[in-house]
Amino acid sequence: MTTRGQRNEKLAPKPTSKNKTRKKSKTLKVKKTAAVKESIVVKTDEKKRSNSVLIAVVFLIVLAVIILLLRNCRGNNPSALPQPTAVPQVVSQPTISNTTAQKKKTGTPSGGIKSAFKAPVTTASAQTLNDYQKAAAQGDVQAAKNLANLYMNGQGVPKDYHEALKWSLMAANKGDAEAQCCVGLIYDMALGVPQDYKEAMSWYLKSANQGNAVAENCIGFCYENGHGVPQSYDDAASWFEKSALQGNANAVQNLESMKDLMPSSSSDTTPGTN
């Protein structure tokens, strides 16, 4: 006699080989599907990474191109880009009184060049440049002075201080007072030669000793400013006065300007007063 449990075992279907095969195929399909999905995810991640790298590379290239363009623009046109502006420095200047400014007067004798180097006066039988040169070569003092004046003023010839000094020296060495003053002015004003106040003073004195008013005015200027000699307002006024007495207008003006520099006692003193 069979029991209920045995009866149920008999009724339960027994697994067959076909069912086993179906289960295996289903399992394989599930695994294949999972593998395909995983590979798709991996490929997607790789594609995203490659796209990110590509974008970064493109960005760097564009940035480099922009930098190069900016450099080229700046090199070709510096004003295209704003330039730093320099801040001006304000330097305070000391104030100088009128008297001090007059004492520190610098420059050259007023009107010296125009008074000394006068253009030659032409006559009915005016000499040409060649005639002057020939005559000067033979020792003609006036011809040498005329050549010096022509070269100093650039009259008919290019202005040439060396030639002016050359012909002035030729006449000065022969004792001509005007030429001696001209040589002094050339050294005083450094016209084609290094400035030499002592050399200028020596030639001024040679000329002034012969009574040349222009040279006397130049000596006064040297004493006033201490050029080649110790500064002395008394000596300056004395030489200005000598020149002014000969009618030199520049010396008259210089003598007038000396009043503010001279002591009041000496300026107020007049002949015939105690």
Stockholm file with secondary structure:
# STOCKHOLM 1.0

chainA/1-274         MTTRGQRNEKLAPKPTSKNKTRKKSKTLKVKKTAAVKESIVVKTDEKKRSNSVLIAVVFLIVLAVIILLLRNCRGNNPSALPQPTAVPQVVSQPTISNTTAQKKKTGTPSGGIKSAFKAPVTTASAQTLNDYQKAAAQGDVQAAKNLANLYMNGQGVPKDYHEALKWSLMAANKGDAEAQCCVGLIYDMALGVPQDYKEAMSWYLKSANQGNAVAENCIGFCYENGHGVPQSYDDAASWFEKSALQGNANAVQNLESMKDLMPSSSSDTTPGTN
#=GR chainA/1-274 SS CCCHHHHHHHHSCCCCHHHHHHHHHHHHHHHHHHHHHHHHHHHHHHHHHHHHHHHHHHHHHHHHHHHHHHHHHHHHCGGGSCCCCCCCCCCCCCCCCHHHHHHTCCSCCTTHHHHHSCCCCCCTTCCCHHHHHHHHHTTCHHHHHHHHHHHHHTSSSCCCHHHHHHHHHHHHTTTCHHHHHHHHHHHHTTSSSCCCHHHHHHHHHHHHTTTCHHHHHHHHHHHHHTSSSCCCHHHHHHHHHHHHHTTCHHHHHHHHHGGGTSCHHHHHCCTTCC
#=GC SS_cons         CCCHHHHHHHHSCCCCHHHHHHHHHHHHHHHHHHHHHHHHHHHHHHHHHHHHHHHHHHHHHHHHHHHHHHHHHHHHCGGGSCCCCCCCCCCCCCCCCHHHHHHTCCSCCTTHHHHHSCCCCCCTTCCCHHHHHHHHHTTCHHHHHHHHHHHHHTSSSCCCHHHHHHHHHHHHTTTCHHHHHHHHHHHHTTSSSCCCHHHHHHHHHHHHTTTCHHHHHHHHHHHHHTSSSCCCHHHHHHHHHHHHHTTCHHHHHHHHHGGGTSCHHHHHCCTTCC
//
